[in-house]
Amino acid sequence: MLTQPPRAGSQNTPPMPGERPDDLSGHTHRQVIGYLGLALPILLVQLVRLRPNVPSDHWLGDSISAYYWTGVVSLFVGLLAALSLFLLTYRGYANESQKYDRGAALIAGIAAALVALFPTTPPKGVVLPWWSEWISITHTVAAITLFSMFAVFSLWLFRKSAPGEQPSADKKRRNAIYLLCGIGILINMAWAVVAKLSSLSIFWPESFALGFFAWSWLVKGQALDSISSTLGAAKNKVTR
C-alpha cells in the first residue's frame, strides 16, 4: 500500500502559507515533482561525462531515454522512480475534483515507472538476449501517456478554482502560466513525433516538454515564495 502524505491543515500538520485548507498534498510535494522533472535532462547530460562507456556518451543526443544505455542508467532510472513515487502519492484537493487529480497522477506515476522499467531501443550493434520489440513499444506508449498527463494537469486540473471561488488576479496570472505550459507540452510532443518519424533527435522536444511540466508544477507549488521565505530566514539568522 502506498504511503500517503499527511493532509495539510490537519491537527498535526497545519497548512503552510498560501496552502488551502483542503489541500491534501501540499506545496512541497508539488515542488519536488517539478524539480525532478527539471533535473532529469540537465543531470543526465552533465553526469554522463563523469561515467562514459564510450567517447560518444559525452553527448548522446538521440533522446533522453537513450541515456538508459550509458553509464548514468542508475540516475535515469532513479529519477524516474522518484518521480513515479511522488506522482503515485499525489492526492490533490479534498473536493469534487480529487478523483481527477488522483486519476491523472496515478496514470502518470504508472507511466513514469514503465518508462524506467522498459527501456527504449538499444544502440545499433548491441545485441541483448532479453530484448524484444514489445519492450520499446511499451516504452513509447508509456512516454506518450506520461507527457499527456502532464498536459492534462497544466491545461485543466491546475486551472480549476475552488467551488464558488472567484479567481484572484494572482490566480488568473498563474492560470495563464499553466495554459502556456500545457500548450508548450503539446507543441513539443508534436515536434517529437515529427522528429521521430524523420529519424531525427527528439532530445530537445523532450527536454523542453519537461521544462514546461516542471514550470507548471513549481508555480502550482509556489516555489518562488518558498525560496524567498528560505532566503529571508537564512538572512535573519546571519544578521542576528
C-alpha positions as CSV (number, residue, x, y, z in Angstrom):
1,M,0.0,0.0,0.0
2,L,1.3,3.4,-1.0
3,T,2.1,5.8,1.9
4,Q,0.1,8.9,1.6
5,P,1.4,12.3,2.8
6,P,-0.4,13.8,5.7
7,R,-3.3,16.1,4.9
8,A,-2.4,19.8,5.0
9,G,-4.4,21.6,7.6
10,S,-4.8,18.6,9.9
11,Q,-4.2,19.0,13.6
12,N,-0.6,17.7,13.4
13,T,0.4,19.4,10.1
14,P,-1.0,23.0,9.8
15,P,-1.1,24.3,6.3
16,M,1.9,26.3,5.1
17,P,1.4,29.9,4.0
18,G,-0.6,30.0,0.8
19,E,-2.0,26.5,1.1
20,R,-5.7,25.9,1.1
21,P,-7.3,24.0,4.0
22,D,-8.5,21.3,1.6
23,D,-5.0,20.7,0.1
24,L,-4.2,17.0,0.7
25,S,-0.6,17.1,-0.8
26,G,0.9,20.5,0.0
27,H,3.3,22.8,-1.9
28,T,6.4,20.9,-1.0
29,H,5.1,17.7,-2.7
30,R,4.4,19.7,-5.9
31,Q,7.8,21.4,-5.8
32,V,9.6,18.0,-5.6
33,I,7.7,16.8,-8.6
34,G,8.6,19.9,-10.5
35,Y,12.3,19.8,-9.5
36,L,12.6,16.1,-10.5
37,G,11.3,16.9,-14.0
38,L,13.6,19.8,-14.3
39,A,16.6,17.9,-13.1
40,L,16.2,14.9,-15.4
41,P,17.7,16.2,-18.7
42,I,20.2,18.5,-17.0
43,L,21.8,15.9,-14.7
44,L,21.9,13.3,-17.4
45,V,23.8,15.5,-19.8
46,Q,26.2,16.7,-17.2
47,L,26.9,13.5,-15.2
48,V,27.3,11.2,-18.2
49,R,30.6,13.0,-18.8
50,L,31.9,11.5,-15.5
51,R,30.9,8.0,-16.4
52,P,31.1,7.5,-20.1
53,N,31.0,3.9,-21.5
54,V,32.4,5.2,-24.8
55,P,33.5,8.6,-26.1
56,S,30.2,9.1,-27.8
57,D,28.5,9.1,-24.3
58,H,29.8,12.6,-23.7
59,W,26.8,13.7,-25.8
60,L,24.1,11.3,-26.6
61,G,21.6,13.5,-28.4
62,D,19.1,10.9,-29.7
63,S,16.7,11.2,-26.8
64,I,16.5,11.4,-23.0
65,S,15.6,7.8,-22.9
66,A,18.8,6.8,-24.7
67,Y,20.7,7.6,-21.6
68,Y,19.5,4.3,-20.2
69,W,22.3,2.7,-22.3
70,T,25.0,4.9,-20.8
71,G,26.9,5.0,-17.5
72,V,24.2,7.1,-15.9
73,V,21.5,4.4,-16.2
74,S,21.2,4.4,-12.4
75,L,20.5,8.1,-12.4
76,F,18.0,7.8,-15.3
77,V,16.0,5.0,-13.6
78,G,16.4,6.6,-10.1
79,L,15.0,10.0,-11.0
80,L,12.1,8.4,-12.9
81,A,11.4,6.1,-9.9
82,A,11.3,9.1,-7.6
83,L,9.0,11.0,-10.0
84,S,6.8,7.9,-10.2
85,L,6.6,7.6,-6.4
86,F,5.7,11.3,-5.8
87,L,3.1,11.2,-8.6
88,L,1.5,8.0,-7.2
89,T,1.2,9.6,-3.8
90,Y,-0.2,12.9,-5.1
91,R,-3.7,13.4,-3.7
92,G,-4.7,16.9,-4.9
93,Y,-7.5,18.7,-3.1
94,A,-10.4,17.4,-1.0
95,N,-13.2,18.5,-3.4
96,E,-15.1,17.1,-6.3
97,S,-12.0,17.3,-8.5
98,Q,-9.9,15.0,-6.3
99,K,-10.8,11.9,-8.3
100,Y,-9.5,13.5,-11.4
101,D,-6.3,14.7,-9.6
102,R,-5.8,11.2,-8.3
103,G,-6.6,9.5,-11.5
104,A,-4.3,11.7,-13.6
105,A,-1.5,11.3,-11.0
106,L,-1.9,7.5,-10.8
107,I,-1.7,7.2,-14.6
108,A,1.3,9.5,-14.8
109,G,3.0,7.6,-11.9
110,I,2.5,4.2,-13.5
111,A,3.6,5.6,-16.9
112,A,6.8,7.0,-15.4
113,A,7.6,3.6,-13.8
114,L,7.0,1.9,-17.1
115,V,9.4,4.3,-18.9
116,A,12.1,3.4,-16.4
117,L,11.4,-0.4,-16.4
118,F,11.0,-0.8,-20.2
119,P,13.9,0.9,-22.0
120,T,14.0,2.4,-25.5
121,T,15.7,0.6,-28.4
122,P,19.3,-0.2,-27.6
123,P,22.1,1.4,-29.7
124,K,22.9,-0.1,-33.1
125,G,25.2,-3.1,-32.9
126,V,24.1,-4.0,-29.3
127,V,22.6,-7.5,-29.2
128,L,20.8,-8.4,-25.9
129,P,19.2,-11.8,-25.3
130,W,16.4,-10.4,-23.3
131,W,15.5,-7.6,-25.7
132,S,12.2,-7.7,-27.7
133,E,10.5,-5.1,-29.8
134,W,7.5,-5.0,-27.5
135,I,9.7,-3.5,-24.8
136,S,10.4,-0.5,-27.0
137,I,6.7,-0.2,-27.9
138,T,5.8,-0.3,-24.2
139,H,8.3,2.4,-23.5
140,T,7.0,4.7,-26.3
141,V,3.3,4.3,-25.2
142,A,4.2,5.0,-21.6
143,A,6.2,8.1,-22.5
144,I,3.4,9.5,-24.6
145,T,0.9,8.7,-21.8
146,L,3.2,10.4,-19.2
147,F,3.6,13.6,-21.2
148,S,-0.2,13.6,-22.0
149,M,-0.9,13.5,-18.3
150,F,1.5,16.4,-17.8
151,A,-0.6,18.4,-20.3
152,V,-3.8,17.4,-18.5
153,F,-2.6,18.9,-15.3
154,S,-1.4,22.1,-16.9
155,L,-4.4,22.7,-19.2
156,W,-7.2,21.5,-16.9
157,L,-6.6,20.5,-13.3
158,F,-4.2,23.3,-12.3
159,R,-6.5,25.9,-13.8
160,K,-9.6,24.8,-11.8
161,S,-10.7,27.0,-8.9
162,A,-12.4,26.1,-5.6
163,P,-16.2,25.8,-5.9
164,G,-17.8,29.2,-5.7
165,E,-14.4,30.9,-5.6
166,Q,-13.8,34.0,-7.8
167,P,-10.3,33.7,-9.3
168,S,-8.0,36.4,-7.9
169,A,-5.6,38.4,-10.1
170,D,-2.7,36.1,-8.9
171,K,-4.8,33.0,-9.8
172,K,-5.5,34.4,-13.2
173,R,-1.8,35.1,-13.7
174,R,-0.9,31.5,-12.7
175,N,-3.7,30.1,-14.9
176,A,-2.1,31.9,-17.8
177,I,1.2,30.2,-17.0
178,Y,-0.4,26.8,-16.7
179,L,-2.1,27.4,-20.1
180,L,1.2,28.4,-21.7
181,C,2.9,25.3,-20.1
182,G,0.2,23.0,-21.4
183,I,0.4,24.3,-24.9
184,G,4.2,24.1,-24.7
185,I,4.0,20.5,-23.7
186,L,1.6,19.6,-26.6
187,I,3.7,21.5,-29.2
188,N,6.9,19.7,-28.1
189,M,5.1,16.4,-28.1
190,A,4.1,17.1,-31.8
191,W,7.6,18.2,-32.5
192,A,9.0,14.9,-31.0
193,V,6.6,12.8,-33.2
194,V,7.6,14.6,-36.4
195,A,11.3,14.3,-35.5
196,K,10.9,10.6,-34.6
197,L,9.2,9.9,-37.9
198,S,12.0,11.8,-39.7
199,S,14.7,9.8,-37.8
200,L,15.9,12.9,-36.1
201,S,16.8,13.6,-32.4
202,I,13.9,14.1,-30.0
203,F,16.2,15.1,-27.1
204,W,15.3,18.8,-27.3
205,P,11.5,18.5,-27.7
206,E,11.5,16.0,-24.7
207,S,13.7,18.4,-22.7
208,F,11.5,21.5,-23.5
209,A,8.3,19.5,-22.6
210,L,9.9,18.5,-19.3
211,G,10.8,22.1,-18.7
212,F,7.2,23.3,-19.2
213,F,6.0,20.4,-17.0
214,A,8.4,21.5,-14.3
215,W,7.5,25.1,-14.6
216,S,3.8,24.4,-14.1
217,W,4.3,22.2,-11.0
218,L,6.7,24.7,-9.5
219,V,4.3,27.5,-10.0
220,K,1.5,25.4,-8.5
221,G,3.7,24.7,-5.6
222,Q,4.6,28.4,-5.2
223,A,8.3,27.6,-5.4
224,L,9.3,31.2,-5.6
225,D,7.6,32.0,-2.3
226,S,9.3,29.1,-0.7
227,I,12.7,30.2,-1.9
228,S,12.1,33.8,-0.8
229,S,11.0,32.6,2.7
230,T,14.0,30.3,3.0
231,L,16.4,33.1,1.9
232,G,14.7,35.5,4.3
233,A,15.0,33.1,7.2
234,A,18.7,32.5,6.4
235,K,19.4,36.2,6.2
236,N,17.7,36.8,9.5
237,K,19.9,34.1,11.1
238,V,23.1,35.6,9.6
239,T,22.2,39.2,10.7
240,R,21.4,38.3,14.3
